[in-house]
Amino acid sequence: MDLVLLNGRVMTDRGLVEGLAVRLKGDRIAAVGAAETLLGGARTRDLGGALLLPGFIDTQVNGGGGVLFNDQPSVEGIAAIAAAHRRFGTTGLLPTLISDDLSVVAEAVEATDAAIAAGIPGVLGLHIEGPFLNAKRKGIHDAGKFRRLDQDAFDLVTALNSGRTLVTLAPEATTPDVIARLVQAGVVVAAGHTNAHYGTVRHALEAGMTGFTHLFNAMSPLTSREPGVVGAALEDQTAWAGIIVDGRHVDPVVLKLALRCRPLERFMLVTDAMPCVGTALQSFELQGKTITVKNGACVDEHGTLAGSALDMAAAVRNAVQMLGLSLQEASRLASRNPAEFLGLDHERGRIAPGYLADLVLADDDLGVLDTWIAGVDSAAADSALRPGARRGGRA
C-alpha cells in the first residue's frame, strides 16, 4: 500500500514548503502536492512539522560503525559502514578505499559489486582514492603504495559491473589520454593528493576530469605566480569540488571565499569519514598508524589529519552555521549536487515525482529522526537485518 507523508516541511526546488504531502509508491515518489489530493487508498504518517529533505549523498566515506573499508573490503564491511552513516541521513554513498595494493582494490571492486547485487541499502558504487597519487601531497596515505596507472591498474579500476566508480588521482601521475580513456569507460575522475601545476590540471579537465577531491586539502595551493590545483579549481566553473566543512580541514573563511568564485551548484559536501563515525571510538588503526580522535578531528601522532569524524547531518549543519548558507543551499550541496556529479540526478537528489524515495526526516537542529532508502524506512530496514533475517552474502 502507498504511504503518504503528511504535515512536514518539504524541501522542494524552490525551498522549504509547508503543507505539502509526499506520496510514496514502492521505491519511488509518486506525487508531491496538497494532502487532500493524495490520500486515496494510502497509509499515512504524520511528520509532526519536521523537515523532510532529499537524502544525503556522500561520495567519500572511508569508514563508519567501527569499520575501515581498507580493512574490511567485504559485503559485511560495506553494510556496516552504510548502516552507520544512514543514522545521520546518508541514503547514498561511495565506500572509499584509500591507497592500497592492487589486490585490495580488487577485493573492494568485488565487494562493491556483491553489495549492490545483495541490495545493501544506499550503496551507489565505489570511490578509489589512490594509489595513483603524488607523494609530495600524500597526507595520511602510505606513499609506499603509490604507483603509476598502468594497463593492469586501468583494467582493475574500470572493472565494476554496477554502480558508479570514482577515481581520485594526481593528474601529473598519469596522462590526459589515460584520463580520457577512464572517462570513456564510465569512470568519474577527480584530482586529489596532487602537486600539479595549473596547466596540468587544465589538460586533465579538458580530457574529461570532472571533480576535485576535498578542495584545498592535499593539493598545490594558489600562489602569486603559480595558480596550482586550487587556482585551477576556483577558476573552473563546471567541475564539482568536494568540501569538508568541519572547521578543521579548511578554515570557514577560506571556504566562503571559494563559494564566491564559482557556482554553488558545483560544490558538494563530503565527510571523508573514518571508522569512528557512529561509535564512541577515540582511536583506531590505519595501515599501521594509530589515529586519535581529538576535538572532532582524526590525527596521527604528528598531527596529520586522517580523514574526519564528520557525518553528513553535521556537514549540512556546519554549512549553515559556519558558511552562512541557507538550509536550501546546504541541502543541495548534500543531495542534488553529488547526484549530478555521479550522473544520478535523473532519479536522486530531489523530492519530486518519479525520483527514488530517498528521504531524510530531521528536526530543526538537523538531528536525524528517520530515513527512507528506496521507500523503506529505518525501522523496516533494521527489522530486515535482525538475527534470522535474510541478508546479503559475502563477497
N, C-alpha and C positions, 0 to 999 in steps of 0.2 A: 504494500500500500504506500502511496506517495506520502511525503511528510511536508507540512507547511510550517515554516519558522515564522513566528509572529512576535510583534512587539519588540523588535530590535532596532538599533540604529545601524543602517546598512551602508557600507562603503561602496558607492557606485562611482562611475567615471566622472560624475560631477560633484563628488564629495559625499559626506555623510547625509543620509536622508532618513528622517523618522517616518514611521507609519507605513513603511513598505513591508511586504511579506515576500518570502522566498520559498518557492515550491521545489522540492527535490523529487526526482523520479529516477529510481535506480542510482546510477553513479553520476547523474547529470543534474544541472539546474534546469528545471522545466520552464519556470516563469518567475518574473520579478514584477510585483505590482501591488495594487490595493488588496488588502486581505479578503474583502468580501467577494472578490472576483476569482480567488484562487483556492477556496476552501473545499469545493465539492469533492466528496469521496476520499478525503485525505485525513490522515492523522495530523495533529497539531502539537507544537511545542512553543510555549510562551518563553521568550528570551529575557523577559523582565527588564527591558530597556538597555540591555548590554550591547556592546559593539560587535557587529558582525563584519569581519574583514576577509578579504581573499586570503587563502592560505599562504604562509610564508614559504619561499623557495630559497634554499641555501646551497650555493654552488661550491662551498669549501668547508667540508666537515671531516676533520681528521679522526675524530672520535667522540665518544659520549657514553654515559652509562657505565663508566669504568673500562671501556674498551677502546683500544687504539687500533685503527684499521690495519696498520702495518703488521701488528702482532697477531691479529685475527682476521685475515682476509678470507672469510667464510660467510656462508649464508647466516649462520648464527651471529657472527660478529656484526654484520650489516644490520640484521634485525634489531640487535641490542642498541646500536647507535641510533637507528631511525626512531625506535621507541622512546629513547631518552630525549631526543630533540622534539618529538611530537608534543611532549608536555609543555613546550614553550612555543607552540604554534607553527612549527615547521611541518608542512604537509608534503613537501617535496625536497629532495636533497641529492647531492652527489657525494657518496663516500669518497674520501680523498686520501690517496696514497702519496706520502712524501717520498723523496728519493730513496730508492732501494734497488736491490739486484733485479735483473730482468725475470728471474724465476719467481720473485714475489709479485712483480707486475702481472705475470701470467696467472698466478693464483687469484689476484684481485679481479682480473678480467673474467675468469671462470666463475668466481663467486658472485660477481655482479650479474652476469647472465643468469645464473641459477636463482638469485634472489628475485629478479624480475619475473622469471618463469614461475617461481613459487608464490608470487603475489605478495611479497613483503611490502606493506603499505609505505608509500612515499619515496620509493627508490626510483630515481629518474635516469640513472646512468652512473658514470664513473669519472672522477677527476684524477688524472695522473699528473702530479706536481713534481716534475723531475723524473729521471735524473739528468735531463738534458739542460743543465744549468751552469752558471758561471761561479767558480769557487770564490771570486772576489766579492760576491754578493750572496754567500751561501746561507746567511742567517743561521738557523739551528740545523739545517740539513747537513748530512755527512758527505763532505766533498769526496771522500773515498768511493762513493757510489756513483759519482758523476761520469758521464760518458757521451760520446757523440751519438747522434740519432742516425744510426746506420740502417741497412735494409732489414736486418733481423729485428731491431727495435721498432722500425716503422711497421713491419708486419704485425708485431705484437700490439702496438697501441691503436691499430686500426681493426683489431680482431673482435671487438664487442659486437655481438649479434643483435642486441636490442638496447633501447635507451640511447642516451647521448654520451659521447666521450668528449671530455675537455682535457686538453693537454697544455700545461704550463711549461714553457721553455724559455731559454735565453736566446733571442734571435741571433746573436753572434756565435752561438754554439751549433748553428745549422745554416741553411741557405734559404733564400726566398723560394727556390724551386721545390725544396722539400716541404716548406710551409704550404705552398700551393697544392702539392700532392696530398698533404694531410687534409686540407680543406676539401679537395675534390673527393676524398674518401669519406667525407661526412664528419670529420673531426672538427671541433671548435678549438681554435688555437688562441692562447693568451701569452703575453710576455710577463715574466716574473723571475726573480732571482737573477737579474741581468745587469751587466755593466755596459750595455750597448751605447754607442753614440747615437745621436738623433737620426742621422742618415740611415743607419742600420735599421732602426725602428720604422722609419718611413717605408723602407723597402719591404719590411715584413707586413706592414699594413696594406701596402699595395698588392702583396701576394695573397691576401685574404685573412690575415690575423685580425681578430675582432675583439680582443679583450686585453685588459691589464689586471694582473693578479695582485691583490692588496696594494693599491696605489700608494706610492711614497715609500713603502717598506721594501727593503732588499732590491733596490734599483738605483741606477745612476741618477743623481739629483739634477735639478735645474740650476745652472750657474750662469755667470755673465757671458761666458764665451762658448759654452757647450750646453745646449738645452737638455741633453741626456734623455733618458727614458721618461722622466717626469715631464720635461718640457714637451716632448712629442705627444704624451698622453693629454696634457692640458690643451695643446693646440688642436688636436684631433677632435672632430665633432661627431664622429659616427661610431667608434668602438666603445664598448662598455668597460667601465672601470669599477672593480670591486673595492669597497672601502670597509675597514674595520673600525667601527665607531665605539670604542671602549674608553677613550680618553687617555690611552696609554700607547697604542701603536702610532697614532698621529695626533698632534695637538688639534683640538677642535677649530682653532683659528685657521690653521692650515687647510683643513677640510672646507671651511666656509669659503676661503679664497678659491679653492678648486671648484666649488659649486658655482661660482660666478664666471668661471672660464669656459664652461661647456654645458650642454643641455642637461637638465636634471634627469631627463629620460635616458641618459647614457651612463648613469651611476647605478650601482646596486649594493645593497648591504650584504656582507658576508661575515661569518663568525670566525673562521679559521679555528674552530673549536677542537679542544683536546678531551681526553677521557674524563676529566673532572666534571664536565658539564652534566648536570642531572645527578650528581653524587656529592658526598661530603669529603671527597678525596682532597688532601692537602699536598700530595706529591704523587708522581708516577714516573715510570721508566720510559725513556725514549732512546732507542738504539744505543743502550749502554750508558746514557746520561740520566741522572736524577733531576727531574723537573719539579720545581716547587711552586705552589700557588700562593702568591703574596699580593695582598690588596687587590685581588681580582685579576692579576697578571700571572702568566706562566713563564718562569725564567729558569735558566740553568745556573750553575754555581758562579758563572761570570756575569750574570745579569742579562744574558742574551734572551730576547723574547722567544718563546717556543709555542707558537700558536696562541690561543686565548682561552679564557674561561667564560666567554661570552655566549649567550643564547640569542635567538632571533627576536624574541619579545623584548629583551633588554636592548638589542641593537635598534629596534624601532623606537623604543622609549628614549634612548640616547640621541637618536637623530632629531627628535622633537626638542629635547631639553638642552642638548649641547650645541646643535647646529641651527636651532630656530626654525626647523621645518614644520609645516602643518602636519597633522596626522594623515591627511590625504596624501601629501608628498612622501612622508616617511613610509606609509603603507605601500605606495607604488614602488619605492626602492626595494621593498622586501617581497614583492609579488610579481607585478606585471613586467618590471624591467628585467629581472633574471629570467622570466619566462621568454621574453623577447630574445635575450642573449642566447638562450638554448634553442630557439626556434620552436618553442612550445606555446606561443602566445595565441594560437588559434583555439586552445582549449584550457589554458591555465592562466592564472594571474588576475582574473576579473570575476566579479559576481554578475553574471549575465546569462541569459537563456542559451542553452547549448553547451555551456562550459562545464567542465568537471566540477562536481560538488566538493571542492577542496576549500574548507572554510575554517576560520578561527573565531571563536566567541571569547571576548575579553571584557574585563571591567575597565573603568576609566583610567586606571593606572597601568593598563596593559598586562595585568595578570591574566593568564590564560585560564578560561573556565571550561572550555571544551574545544575539540577539533572534529572536523569531518574530513576523511580522505576517501574520495570516490563515493561519497554519500554515506559512509559508515562512520558513526561517531566513536569517541574514545571508549565509552563503556562497552559497546559491542565489540570493538577491536580487542580490548583487554579480555573479554569473555572468550573470544576465539583462541586466545593464547594461553588459557589456563591449563593446568596439567590435565592430560587426557584429551585435549582438543587437538585437532589436526593442525600440523604446522609444516612449513616448507622444509624440504630435505637439505642435506648437506651438499656443499659444493665439492 
